Amino acid sequence: MAAYPGPWSCMQPVHANDGGKAKAAICSIFMKLWNWLTRWGVGHNLGARGEALAAEHLRRELDMKILARNVHCRGGELDIIALDADDLVFVEVRTRSSEEFTTPEATVTKQKKQFLTRAAYQFMQRKRLNRWNPRFDVVAIVWPEGGKPIIRHHRNAFSFHPKRRR
């Protein structure tokens, strides 16, 4: 039996004694979900493209060693973790298609900074990386649709002061 790749995998036989109703329902739901995901660009969205571009920029242009990307933590994720000389750099990447309403840098709120410092502190404790100096950078990317991206790197964008929960 031939396997159907990608979104058409729902066409695989479903063994049910309902005359194919279960298969039709599953396939219908799957195709609606697939159409919604592809319409909104999930899997190849602007944010993911921006993070990949930022990682390449840090590695090639600034000679940083990328240790990890998309590290999931309680309450969110750390976009990029890199080494730069004696600094363990936690990079927040913000990508927008335009600066019509605000700049990418302006979207890094006080709450996001607090989350990043807590998550970085926990990451450093868990991985026993306390000998490194933590640093927080922001990479802002403006990437117009069909245009060339503009990258702005803000080194030491904010300080490391983790607040411990009581």
MDAnalysis code that builds the backbone (N, CA, C; Angstrom):
import MDAnalysis as mda
import numpy as np

u = mda.Universe.empty(498, n_residues=166, atom_resindex=np.repeat(np.arange(166), 3), trajectory=True)
u.add_TopologyAttr("name", ["N", "CA", "C"] * 166)
u.add_TopologyAttr("resid", np.arange(1, 167))
u.add_TopologyAttr("resname", ["MET", "ALA", "ALA", "TYR", "PRO", "GLY", "PRO", "TRP", "SER", "CYS", "MET", "GLN", "PRO", "VAL", "HIS", "ALA", "ASN", "ASP", "GLY", "GLY", "LYS", "ALA", "LYS", "ALA", "ALA", "ILE", "CYS", "SER", "ILE", "PHE", "MET", "LYS", "LEU", "TRP", "ASN", "TRP", "LEU", "THR", "ARG", "TRP", "GLY", "VAL", "GLY", "HIS", "ASN", "LEU", "GLY", "ALA", "ARG", "GLY", "GLU", "ALA", "LEU", "ALA", "ALA", "GLU", "HIS", "LEU", "ARG", "ARG", "GLU", "LEU", "ASP", "MET", "LYS", "ILE", "LEU", "ALA", "ARG", "ASN", "VAL", "HIS", "CYS", "ARG", "GLY", "GLY", "GLU", "LEU", "ASP", "ILE", "ILE", "ALA", "LEU", "ASP", "ALA", "ASP", "ASP", "LEU", "VAL", "PHE", "VAL", "GLU", "VAL", "ARG", "THR", "ARG", "SER", "SER", "GLU", "GLU", "PHE", "THR", "THR", "PRO", "GLU", "ALA", "THR", "VAL", "THR", "LYS", "GLN", "LYS", "LYS", "GLN", "PHE", "LEU", "THR", "ARG", "ALA", "ALA", "TYR", "GLN", "PHE", "MET", "GLN", "ARG", "LYS", "ARG", "LEU", "ASN", "ARG", "TRP", "ASN", "PRO", "ARG", "PHE", "ASP", "VAL", "VAL", "ALA", "ILE", "VAL", "TRP", "PRO", "GLU", "GLY", "GLY", "LYS", "PRO", "ILE", "ILE", "ARG", "HIS", "HIS", "ARG", "ASN", "ALA", "PHE", "SER", "PHE", "HIS", "PRO", "LYS", "ARG", "ARG", "ARG"])
u.atoms.positions = np.array([
    [0.848, -1.173, 0.000],
    [0.000, 0.000, 0.000],
    [0.897, 1.241, 0.000],
    [0.611, 2.195, -0.863],
    [1.417, 3.414, -0.983],
    [1.101, 4.376, 0.154],
    [2.149, 5.004, 0.644],
    [1.965, 6.020, 1.686],
    [1.870, 7.380, 1.011],
    [0.960, 8.212, 1.492],
    [0.788, 9.534, 0.939],
    [1.546, 10.529, 1.813],
    [2.416, 11.346, 1.211],
    [3.207, 12.284, 2.007],
    [2.407, 13.511, 2.418],
    [2.948, 14.229, 3.401],
    [2.433, 15.549, 3.798],
    [1.000, 15.534, 4.246],
    [0.242, 16.549, 3.820],
    [-1.118, 16.706, 4.320],
    [-2.053, 15.601, 3.859],
    [-1.622, 14.837, 2.867],
    [-2.507, 13.815, 2.336],
    [-2.394, 12.502, 3.095],
    [-1.615, 12.488, 4.171],
    [-1.474, 11.252, 4.940],
    [-2.789, 10.833, 5.583],
    [-3.740, 11.749, 5.652],
    [-5.044, 11.371, 6.210],
    [-5.779, 10.413, 5.286],
    [-5.266, 10.237, 4.079],
    [-5.905, 9.349, 3.128],
    [-5.548, 7.889, 3.392],
    [-4.681, 7.640, 4.373],
    [-4.350, 6.269, 4.741],
    [-5.616, 5.567, 5.231],
    [-5.689, 4.275, 5.043],
    [-6.891, 3.550, 5.473],
    [-7.111, 3.637, 6.983],
    [-8.355, 3.841, 7.371],
    [-8.758, 3.801, 8.769],
    [-9.636, 2.569, 8.921],
    [-9.285, 1.728, 9.851],
    [-10.042, 0.492, 10.031],
    [-11.165, 0.715, 11.032],
    [-12.326, 0.986, 10.508],
    [-13.514, 1.176, 11.349],
    [-14.689, 0.558, 10.611],
    [-15.672, 0.125, 11.351],
    [-16.846, -0.507, 10.757],
    [-18.004, 0.467, 10.663],
    [-17.742, 1.686, 10.201],
    [-18.806, 2.684, 10.108],
    [-19.018, 3.149, 8.676],
    [-18.528, 2.381, 7.720],
    [-18.730, 2.729, 6.326],
    [-17.863, 3.895, 5.861],
    [-16.784, 4.190, 6.576],
    [-15.874, 5.250, 6.154],
    [-16.192, 6.621, 6.710],
    [-17.203, 6.725, 7.586],
    [-17.556, 8.032, 8.146],
    [-16.443, 8.586, 9.032],
    [-15.794, 7.723, 9.827],
    [-14.710, 8.176, 10.712],
    [-13.551, 8.709, 9.879],
    [-13.222, 7.978, 8.811],
    [-12.131, 8.410, 7.940],
    [-12.452, 9.754, 7.303],
    [-13.646, 9.939, 6.823],
    [-14.041, 11.195, 6.183],
    [-14.007, 12.350, 7.182],
    [-14.464, 12.096, 8.415],
    [-14.474, 13.150, 9.437],
    [-13.048, 13.544, 9.819],
    [-12.190, 12.558, 10.015],
    [-10.798, 12.831, 10.365],
    [-10.114, 13.598, 9.250],
    [-10.324, 13.164, 8.025],
    [-9.686, 13.817, 6.883],
    [-10.191, 15.249, 6.736],
    [-11.459, 15.473, 6.933],
    [-12.031, 16.822, 6.829],
    [-11.435, 17.760, 7.875],
    [-11.342, 17.291, 9.107],
    [-10.765, 18.102, 10.179],
    [-9.296, 18.379, 9.894],
    [-8.568, 17.350, 9.458],
    [-7.153, 17.523, 9.166],
    [-6.940, 18.537, 8.049],
    [-7.727, 18.455, 7.002],
    [-7.554, 19.374, 5.875],
    [-7.900, 20.806, 6.269],
    [-8.909, 21.008, 7.109],
    [-9.227, 22.360, 7.591],
    [-8.075, 22.916, 8.407],
    [-7.493, 22.080, 9.272],
    [-6.356, 22.505, 10.075],
    [-5.158, 22.815, 9.181],
    [-4.884, 21.958, 8.208],
    [-3.764, 22.179, 7.299],
    [-3.935, 23.492, 6.539],
    [-5.132, 23.748, 6.038],
    [-5.390, 25.000, 5.307],
    [-5.190, 26.213, 6.206],
    [-5.646, 26.134, 7.449],
    [-5.476, 27.249, 8.377],
    [-4.001, 27.491, 8.667],
    [-3.243, 26.407, 8.908],
    [-1.825, 26.538, 9.218],
    [-1.051, 27.142, 8.042],
    [-1.314, 26.676, 6.847],
    [-0.570, 27.197, 5.701],
    [-0.987, 28.624, 5.364],
    [-2.238, 28.981, 5.603],
    [-2.681, 30.350, 5.330],
    [-1.956, 31.331, 6.244],
    [-1.749, 30.959, 7.489],
    [-1.097, 31.868, 8.430],
    [0.413, 31.698, 8.459],
    [0.948, 30.855, 7.589],
    [2.398, 30.743, 7.469],
    [3.068, 29.995, 8.605],
    [2.324, 29.176, 9.332],
    [2.914, 28.426, 10.433],
    [3.913, 27.425, 9.851],
    [5.092, 27.350, 10.453],
    [6.133, 26.462, 9.962],
    [7.166, 27.227, 9.160],
    [6.770, 28.321, 8.584],
    [7.718, 29.168, 7.859],
    [7.345, 30.620, 8.112],
    [7.004, 30.921, 9.352],
    [6.531, 32.260, 9.692],
    [7.675, 33.246, 9.878],
    [7.313, 34.485, 10.004],
    [8.276, 35.573, 10.106],
    [9.171, 35.436, 11.335],
    [8.597, 35.069, 12.468],
    [9.383, 34.932, 13.693],
    [10.450, 33.856, 13.587],
    [10.091, 32.709, 13.042],
    [11.057, 31.613, 12.885],
    [12.149, 32.000, 11.890],
    [11.773, 32.661, 10.811],
    [12.772, 33.114, 9.833],
    [13.701, 34.146, 10.466],
    [13.145, 35.029, 11.296],
    [13.953, 36.039, 11.970],
    [14.945, 35.425, 12.945],
    [14.503, 34.422, 13.700],
    [15.405, 33.751, 14.648],
    [16.540, 33.039, 13.916],
    [16.226, 32.401, 12.805],
    [17.269, 31.728, 12.021],
    [18.264, 32.748, 11.468],
    [17.769, 33.872, 10.975],
    [18.640, 34.923, 10.452],
    [19.510, 35.516, 11.561],
    [18.928, 35.741, 12.728],
    [19.677, 36.290, 13.862],
    [20.792, 35.339, 14.286],
    [20.502, 34.050, 14.346],
    [21.520, 33.067, 14.729],
    [22.672, 33.072, 13.725],
    [22.346, 33.127, 12.443],
    [23.392, 33.189, 11.418],
    [24.207, 34.472, 11.540],
    [23.539, 35.586, 11.802],
    [24.222, 36.870, 11.960],
    [25.190, 36.823, 13.147],
    [24.736, 36.302, 14.265],
    [25.593, 36.215, 15.452],
    [26.797, 35.309, 15.204],
    [26.569, 34.221, 14.521],
    [27.634, 33.250, 14.261],
    [28.634, 33.783, 13.234],
    [28.135, 34.273, 12.120],
    [29.031, 34.690, 11.035],
    [29.646, 36.066, 11.241],
    [28.823, 37.041, 11.586],
    [29.295, 38.427, 11.656],
    [29.984, 38.755, 12.981],
    [29.506, 38.152, 14.076],
    [30.039, 38.495, 15.395],
    [30.854, 37.369, 16.021],
    [30.989, 36.264, 15.308],
    [31.814, 35.134, 15.732],
    [31.400, 34.570, 17.094],
    [30.093, 34.561, 17.360],
    [29.584, 33.947, 18.593],
    [29.359, 32.461, 18.331],
    [29.487, 31.686, 19.390],
    [29.192, 30.259, 19.291],
    [27.767, 30.039, 19.796],
    [26.904, 29.551, 18.936],
    [25.513, 29.295, 19.309],
    [25.461, 27.983, 20.090],
    [25.003, 28.061, 21.339],
    [24.900, 26.873, 22.184],
    [23.543, 26.204, 22.070],
    [22.493, 27.039, 21.993],
    [21.139, 26.485, 21.950],
    [20.192, 27.493, 21.331],
    [19.109, 26.964, 20.781],
    [18.039, 27.805, 20.240],
    [16.703, 27.272, 20.732],
    [15.784, 28.183, 20.955],
    [14.415, 27.833, 21.356],
    [14.378, 26.920, 22.581],
    [15.027, 27.367, 23.651],
    [15.060, 26.602, 24.895],
    [13.770, 26.891, 25.661],
    [12.959, 25.869, 25.822],
    [11.667, 26.037, 26.496],
    [11.849, 26.057, 28.006],
    [11.195, 27.011, 28.643],
    [11.238, 27.186, 30.091],
    [9.805, 27.396, 30.569],
    [9.632, 27.348, 31.858],
    [8.317, 27.632, 32.418],
    [7.962, 29.080, 32.070],
    [6.872, 29.273, 31.354],
    [6.414, 30.612, 31.025],
    [6.892, 31.155, 29.699],
    [7.667, 30.388, 28.925],
    [8.114, 30.890, 27.630],
    [9.344, 30.170, 27.126],
    [10.129, 30.881, 26.316],
    [11.338, 30.274, 25.791],
    [12.447, 31.304, 25.626],
    [13.663, 30.804, 25.668],
    [14.843, 31.613, 25.391],
    [15.169, 31.388, 23.915],
    [15.205, 32.465, 23.125],
    [15.373, 32.326, 21.681],
    [16.734, 31.752, 21.302],
    [17.803, 32.421, 21.754],
    [19.161, 31.979, 21.412],
    [20.055, 32.118, 22.638],
    [20.888, 31.106, 22.869],
    [21.901, 31.169, 23.917],
    [23.240, 30.974, 23.217],
    [24.162, 31.926, 23.444],
    [25.435, 31.897, 22.728],
    [26.594, 32.247, 23.657],
    [27.798, 31.919, 23.222],
    [29.011, 32.304, 23.931],
    [29.723, 33.391, 23.139],
    [30.132, 34.447, 23.857],
    [30.896, 35.538, 23.252],
    [32.007, 35.895, 24.235],
    [33.219, 35.401, 23.976],
    [34.362, 35.573, 24.879],
    [33.993, 34.995, 26.249],
    [33.938, 35.826, 27.301],
    [33.607, 35.349, 28.641],
    [32.132, 35.527, 28.994],
    [31.332, 35.875, 28.018],
    [29.909, 36.134, 28.275],
    [29.032, 34.992, 27.772],
    [28.066, 34.626, 28.599],
    [27.006, 33.722, 28.195],
    [25.860, 34.635, 27.789],
    [25.572, 34.682, 26.494],
    [24.644, 35.674, 25.950],
    [23.277, 35.049, 25.718],
    [22.260, 35.682, 26.302],
    [20.877, 35.289, 26.095],
    [20.288, 36.321, 25.136],
    [19.904, 35.855, 23.961],
    [19.472, 36.758, 22.899],
    [17.968, 36.643, 22.693],
    [17.289, 37.769, 22.796],
    [15.870, 37.855, 22.478],
    [15.768, 38.421, 21.067],
    [15.076, 37.695, 20.195],
    [14.940, 38.107, 18.804],
    [13.521, 38.623, 18.584],
    [13.418, 39.810, 18.012],
    [12.119, 40.395, 17.685],
    [12.103, 40.741, 16.210],
    [11.152, 40.174, 15.489],
    [11.054, 40.381, 14.049],
    [9.682, 40.958, 13.716],
    [9.692, 41.985, 12.885],
    [8.453, 42.605, 12.416],
    [8.572, 42.853, 10.917],
    [7.439, 42.922, 10.256],
    [7.464, 43.174, 8.815],
    [7.559, 44.662, 8.507],
    [7.255, 45.509, 9.492],
    [7.387, 46.953, 9.296],
    [7.505, 47.620, 10.661],
    [7.849, 48.896, 10.634],
    [7.905, 49.675, 11.860],
    [6.775, 50.705, 11.877],
    [5.707, 50.378, 11.194],
    [4.581, 51.296, 11.075],
    [3.985, 51.651, 12.435],
    [3.840, 50.676, 13.313],
    [3.229, 50.931, 14.610],
    [4.250, 51.073, 15.732],
    [5.300, 50.260, 15.690],
    [6.358, 50.327, 16.702],
    [7.589, 49.591, 16.206],
    [8.692, 49.816, 16.859],
    [9.922, 49.118, 16.488],
    [9.947, 47.750, 17.150],
    [10.704, 46.826, 16.608],
    [10.807, 45.513, 17.252],
    [11.367, 45.621, 18.675],
    [12.333, 46.516, 18.878],
    [12.950, 46.665, 20.196],
    [11.930, 47.083, 21.250],
    [10.984, 47.908, 20.860],
    [9.991, 48.428, 21.804],
    [9.037, 47.347, 22.307],
    [9.023, 46.205, 21.650],
    [8.113, 45.137, 22.078],
    [8.700, 44.266, 23.192],
    [9.939, 44.531, 23.584],
    [10.535, 43.806, 24.716],
    [10.126, 44.565, 25.985],
    [9.075, 44.081, 26.620],
    [8.482, 44.757, 27.769],
    [9.229, 44.461, 29.064],
    [8.850, 45.174, 30.098],
    [9.419, 44.947, 31.427],
    [9.149, 43.507, 31.879],
    [7.939, 43.020, 31.626],
    [7.585, 41.641, 31.995],
    [8.439, 40.629, 31.243],
    [8.706, 40.902, 29.960],
    [9.533, 39.993, 29.171],
    [10.963, 39.986, 29.702],
    [11.474, 41.151, 30.073],
    [12.823, 41.228, 30.642],
    [12.902, 40.453, 31.952],
    [11.859, 40.568, 32.778],
    [11.835, 39.825, 34.043],
    [11.809, 38.321, 33.779],
    [10.997, 37.904, 32.821],
    [10.945, 36.484, 32.479],
    [12.312, 36.006, 31.997],
    [12.930, 36.782, 31.105],
    [14.222, 36.384, 30.545],
    [15.291, 36.257, 31.621],
    [15.318, 37.178, 32.562],
    [16.325, 37.093, 33.623],
    [16.081, 35.884, 34.521],
    [14.817, 35.617, 34.856],
    [14.510, 34.426, 35.671],
    [14.873, 33.144, 34.922],
    [14.480, 33.067, 33.646],
    [14.746, 31.869, 32.849],
    [16.249, 31.666, 32.658],
    [16.982, 32.753, 32.435],
    [18.433, 32.658, 32.266],
    [19.088, 32.176, 33.557],
    [18.642, 32.705, 34.682],
    [19.180, 32.303, 35.980],
    [18.942, 30.804, 36.206],
    [17.727, 30.348, 35.924],
    [17.407, 28.924, 36.088],
    [18.234, 28.061, 35.141],
    [18.395, 28.529, 33.904],
    [19.187, 27.791, 32.926],
    [20.633, 27.668, 33.402],
    [21.198, 28.766, 33.886],
    [22.583, 28.759, 34.351],
    [22.750, 27.842, 35.562],
    [21.788, 27.851, 36.466],
    [21.848, 26.971, 37.636],
    [21.752, 25.503, 37.225],
    [20.790, 25.205, 36.354],
    [20.554, 23.825, 35.934],
    [21.744, 23.251, 35.173],
    [22.387, 24.066, 34.340],
    [23.510, 23.603, 33.523],
    [24.873, 23.859, 34.178],
    [24.845, 24.411, 35.385],
    [26.072, 24.728, 36.141],
    [27.013, 25.619, 35.326],
    [26.469, 26.728, 34.866],
    [27.218, 27.676, 34.042],
    [27.458, 28.987, 34.781],
    [27.562, 28.928, 36.085],
    [27.694, 30.144, 36.890],
    [29.019, 30.871, 36.698],
    [30.000, 30.221, 36.111],
    [31.295, 30.885, 35.925],
    [31.271, 31.903, 34.788],
    [30.259, 31.832, 33.929],
    [30.144, 32.761, 32.809],
    [29.420, 34.029, 33.246],
    [29.752, 35.145, 32.607],
    [29.048, 36.409, 32.848],
    [27.792, 36.441, 31.988],
    [26.619, 36.532, 32.594],
    [25.405, 36.590, 31.775],
    [25.261, 37.962, 31.108],
    [24.758, 37.940, 29.894],
    [24.517, 39.169, 29.156],
    [23.239, 39.010, 28.350],
    [22.487, 40.088, 28.244],
    [21.231, 40.050, 27.501],
    [21.318, 40.974, 26.307],
    [21.189, 40.390, 25.122],
    [21.185, 41.149, 23.884],
    [19.799, 41.054, 23.252],
    [19.470, 42.050, 22.463],
    [18.246, 42.030, 21.677],
    [18.648, 42.198, 20.220],
    [18.159, 41.300, 19.381],
    [18.339, 41.436, 17.944],
    [16.974, 41.805, 17.371],
    [16.921, 42.998, 16.786],
    [15.684, 43.494, 16.179],
    [15.815, 43.387, 14.668],
    [14.818, 42.785, 14.051],
    [14.847, 42.598, 12.604],
    [13.572, 43.182, 12.009],
    [13.738, 44.016, 11.015],
    [12.610, 44.502, 10.221],
    [12.765, 43.842, 8.859],
    [11.785, 42.998, 8.520],
    [11.874, 42.205, 7.298],
    [10.599, 42.401, 6.481],
    [10.607, 43.423, 5.613],
    [9.418, 43.668, 4.787],
    [9.159, 42.493, 3.849],
    [7.888, 42.236, 3.586],
    [7.532, 41.139, 2.700],
    [8.132, 41.390, 1.320],
    [8.933, 40.448, 0.867],
    [9.579, 40.570, -0.435],
    [10.804, 41.475, -0.432],
    [11.181, 42.002, 0.751],
    [12.320, 42.905, 0.838],
    [13.490, 42.311, 1.582],
    [14.533, 43.104, 1.710],
    [15.746, 42.677, 2.401],
    [15.619, 43.016, 3.891],
    [16.001, 42.089, 4.770],
    [15.873, 42.348, 6.208],
    [16.911, 43.355, 6.708],
    [16.509, 44.128, 7.700],
    [17.399, 45.065, 8.384],
    [17.608, 44.513, 9.788],
    [18.870, 44.303, 10.166],
    [19.202, 43.706, 11.465],
    [19.850, 44.760, 12.341],
    [19.317, 44.900, 13.572],
    [19.927, 45.780, 14.571],
    [20.225, 44.938, 15.810],
    [21.500, 44.932, 16.204],
    [21.921, 44.154, 17.364],
    [22.188, 45.103, 18.523],
    [21.481, 44.908, 19.633],
    [21.651, 45.727, 20.837],
    [22.363, 44.882, 21.884],
    [23.650, 45.138, 22.001],
    [24.474, 44.410, 22.952],
    [24.205, 44.939, 24.358],
    [24.102, 44.023, 25.324],
    [23.861, 44.407, 26.718],
    [22.609, 45.278, 26.845],
    [21.526, 44.822, 26.267],
    [20.283, 45.597, 26.190],
    [19.667, 45.868, 27.564],
    [19.848, 44.947, 28.505],
    [19.363, 45.159, 29.873],
    [20.181, 44.323, 30.830],
    [20.013, 44.575, 32.123],
    [20.862, 43.967, 33.156],
    [20.308, 42.658, 33.684],
    [21.181, 41.919, 34.347],
    [20.837, 40.634, 34.940],
    [20.510, 40.821, 36.418],
    [19.236, 40.883, 36.737],
    [18.782, 40.979, 38.131],
    [17.586, 40.060, 38.307],
    [17.828, 38.760, 38.483],
    [16.686, 37.851, 38.619],
    [15.964, 38.063, 39.948],
    [14.651, 38.157, 39.869],
    [13.846, 38.239, 41.091],
    [13.417, 36.821, 41.431],
    [13.659, 36.444, 42.642],
    [13.251, 35.104, 43.076],
    [11.821, 35.149, 43.565],
    [11.088, 34.134, 43.188],
    [9.696, 34.034, 43.654],
    [9.674, 33.572, 45.086],
    [8.761, 34.105, 45.829],
    [8.629, 33.721, 47.244],
    [7.573, 32.686, 47.433],
])
